[in-house]
Amino acid sequence: MSNELWRMTAVDLAHAIRLGAVSSREATLSVLARIDAVNPVLNAVVDQLPEQALAAAEEDWLHASARLEAARVELQEEQAG
């Protein structure tokens, strides 16, 4: 499925990322692969900046992981009393 993520709408993809069904990195890799596949014909993307795109995806993953961990800790504290 990850190779077809570029077909998803931005809203659906954001929802899948938020749910953890898809990672930002998977989505980014899918889009970069699609650009590689069609850009030679379209010549629409002059400078892809894949390293920066993947770094941003990694940063998003780190922030999401931190938010998830904070929510987990908060839930445990609530359950503890």
C-alpha positions in Angstrom: 0.0 0.0 0.0 2.8 2.5 0.8 3.8 2.8 -2.8 0.2 4.1 -3.6 -0.1 6.6 -0.7 0.5 9.4 -3.2 -3.0 8.7 -4.6 -4.7 9.6 -1.3 -6.2 13.0 -0.6 -4.3 15.2 1.8 -7.2 14.9 4.3 -7.3 11.1 4.1 -3.5 10.8 4.3 -3.3 13.2 7.3 -6.0 11.1 9.0 -4.1 7.9 8.3 -0.9 9.4 9.7 -2.8 10.7 12.8 -4.2 7.2 13.4 -0.8 5.7 13.0 -1.9 3.6 10.1 0.8 5.3 7.9 4.0 7.1 8.9 5.0 10.5 7.5 8.1 8.8 6.2 6.1 6.2 4.2 4.0 9.0 2.7 7.0 11.1 1.9 8.8 8.1 0.2 5.7 7.3 -1.8 5.5 10.9 -3.1 9.2 11.0 -3.8 8.9 7.7 -5.8 6.0 9.1 -7.8 7.9 12.3 -8.6 10.8 10.1 -9.8 8.4 8.2 -12.0 6.6 11.1 -13.7 8.8 14.1 -13.4 11.1 13.2 -16.3 8.1 13.6 -18.6 6.3 16.4 -16.8 9.4 18.3 -15.7 7.3 20.0 -13.0 9.6 19.6 -10.0 12.9 21.4 -10.5 14.5 20.6 -7.1 13.0 17.7 -5.1 15.0 18.2 -1.9 14.4 14.6 -0.8 16.8 14.8 2.2 14.9 17.8 3.6 11.6 16.1 3.0 12.7 12.9 4.8 14.2 15.0 7.6 10.8 16.8 8.0 9.0 13.5 8.0 11.3 12.1 10.7 10.8 15.3 12.8 7.0 14.8 12.5 7.4 11.2 13.6 9.5 12.3 16.7 6.9 14.9 17.6 4.0 12.4 17.2 5.8 9.8 19.3 6.4 12.4 22.1 2.7 13.4 22.0 1.7 9.7 22.2 4.0 9.0 25.1 2.7 12.1 27.0 -0.9 10.9 26.4 0.0 7.4 27.6 1.6 8.7 30.8 -1.3 11.0 31.4 -3.7 8.1 31.0 -1.7 6.0 33.4 -1.7 8.8 36.0 -5.5 9.2 35.7 -6.0 5.5 36.1 -3.7 5.4 39.1 -5.9 7.8 40.9 
